[in-house]
Amino acid sequence: MKINVKNAEKVNAAINAVEGTRVSVRMADSLTVLKSYIRIEARLSGVLAKKDWTGLIFFCDPNASTFPSSYKYVPESTQYKIERFASGWFVTNIYRGSCGTKAIREGNLESKAKEIAEFVCKNF
C-alpha cells in the first residue's frame, strides 16, 4: 500500500477495509491522517531540513493520548504508518492494534525529534 496522505478517498477506503464492520464508531479517517502529517511536519521543520525527511517513518496511533499510560487494558485502535518519500508523505500501512504497541506514537514525536537532532549533530 502506498497512498498519498492528501488522497482522502483512498485513505478512507483503506481505513474502512481494516475497520470493517467490527467497530461501531470509526476510530480514524482521512482527516485524522492529514492532521498527523501536519503535526509531524510542524515538529520536524525546526529539527531537520526538508530535503532530509525522505525515508522517515512514523507509526501513528490517533488514540494514544486518549488513554492514560496507567491503564492496564487499552482497546484496539486503528493505527497507521506514514512514510516520507521524495514525492511526499504516504500511508504505507493501516492496521488494528492496542496503544501499547512498540510503535512511535504521535504524542512522542517531540522526543523523536530530539533524537533525530542529536543524531544529525553527532554525525554530520
C-alpha positions as CSV (number, residue, x, y, z in Angstrom):
1,M,0.0,0.0,0.0
2,K,1.2,3.5,-0.8
3,I,-1.5,6.2,-0.6
4,N,-0.7,9.9,-0.6
5,V,-1.9,11.3,2.7
6,K,-3.8,14.0,0.8
7,N,-5.9,11.4,-1.2
8,A,-8.9,11.3,1.2
9,E,-11.0,8.9,-0.8
10,K,-8.3,6.2,-1.0
11,V,-7.2,6.7,2.7
12,N,-10.8,6.4,3.8
13,A,-11.3,3.2,1.7
14,A,-8.2,1.6,3.2
15,I,-9.3,2.5,6.8
16,N,-12.8,1.2,6.1
17,A,-11.3,-2.1,4.8
18,V,-9.3,-2.5,8.0
19,E,-12.0,-1.4,10.4
20,G,-14.7,-3.3,8.5
21,T,-17.9,-4.0,10.4
22,R,-16.1,-4.8,13.6
23,V,-16.4,-1.3,15.1
24,S,-19.5,0.7,15.7
25,V,-17.7,4.0,15.8
26,R,-14.9,4.9,13.3
27,M,-11.6,5.2,15.1
28,A,-9.8,7.1,12.2
29,D,-10.4,8.7,8.9
30,S,-8.5,10.7,6.3
31,L,-8.8,13.9,8.3
32,T,-7.1,12.1,11.2
33,V,-4.2,11.0,9.0
34,L,-3.9,14.5,7.5
35,K,-3.7,16.1,10.9
36,S,-1.0,13.6,11.9
37,Y,1.0,14.5,8.8
38,I,0.7,18.2,9.5
39,R,1.8,17.7,13.2
40,I,4.8,15.6,12.0
41,E,5.9,18.3,9.6
42,A,5.5,21.0,12.1
43,R,7.6,19.2,14.6
44,L,10.3,18.2,12.1
45,S,10.6,21.6,10.5
46,G,12.7,23.0,13.3
47,V,14.9,20.0,13.6
48,L,15.7,18.6,10.2
49,A,16.0,20.2,6.7
50,K,13.0,19.1,4.5
51,K,15.4,17.5,2.0
52,D,16.5,15.1,4.7
53,W,12.9,13.9,5.6
54,T,12.9,11.3,2.8
55,G,13.0,7.8,4.4
56,L,11.5,8.9,7.8
57,I,8.8,6.6,9.1
58,F,6.2,7.3,11.8
59,F,3.7,4.9,13.3
60,C,0.7,6.9,14.4
61,D,-1.9,5.9,16.9
62,P,-4.6,8.6,17.0
63,N,-5.9,7.3,20.3
64,A,-2.6,7.2,22.1
65,S,-3.4,10.3,24.1
66,T,-7.0,9.3,24.8
67,F,-5.9,6.6,27.4
68,P,-3.5,7.3,30.3
69,S,-0.4,5.1,30.3
70,S,-1.6,3.7,33.7
71,Y,-4.4,1.8,32.0
72,K,-3.8,-1.9,32.1
73,Y,-6.1,-2.5,29.1
74,V,-6.3,-0.2,26.2
75,P,-8.8,-1.1,23.4
76,E,-7.6,-1.8,19.9
77,S,-7.4,1.2,17.7
78,T,-6.8,1.9,14.1
79,Q,-3.1,2.8,13.6
80,Y,-1.2,3.7,10.5
81,K,2.3,4.1,9.2
82,I,3.3,7.3,7.4
83,E,6.5,7.4,5.4
84,R,8.2,10.2,3.6
85,F,9.2,9.6,0.0
86,A,10.8,12.1,-2.4
87,S,7.3,12.9,-3.7
88,G,5.7,13.5,-0.3
89,W,4.1,11.7,2.7
90,F,2.3,8.4,2.1
91,V,0.3,6.0,4.2
92,T,2.0,2.6,3.7
93,N,0.2,0.5,6.3
94,I,-3.0,0.6,8.3
95,Y,-3.7,-1.9,11.0
96,R,-5.7,-2.5,14.2
97,G,-3.7,-2.8,17.5
98,S,-3.5,-1.8,21.1
99,C,-2.0,1.5,22.2
100,G,0.7,-0.5,23.9
101,T,2.5,-1.4,20.7
102,K,6.1,-0.5,20.2
103,A,5.1,2.0,17.5
104,I,6.4,5.5,17.8
105,R,3.3,7.3,19.0
106,E,2.4,10.6,17.6
107,G,2.5,12.0,21.2
108,N,6.1,11.0,21.4
109,L,7.3,12.9,18.3
110,E,8.9,15.6,20.5
111,S,11.3,13.1,21.9
112,K,11.8,11.5,18.4
113,A,12.6,15.0,17.0
114,K,15.2,15.5,19.7
115,E,16.7,12.1,18.9
116,I,16.9,13.0,15.2
117,A,18.5,16.4,16.1
118,E,21.1,14.7,18.3
119,F,21.9,12.1,15.6
120,V,22.3,14.9,13.0
121,C,24.6,16.9,15.2
122,K,26.8,14.0,16.0
123,N,27.1,12.5,12.5
124,F,27.0,15.5,10.1
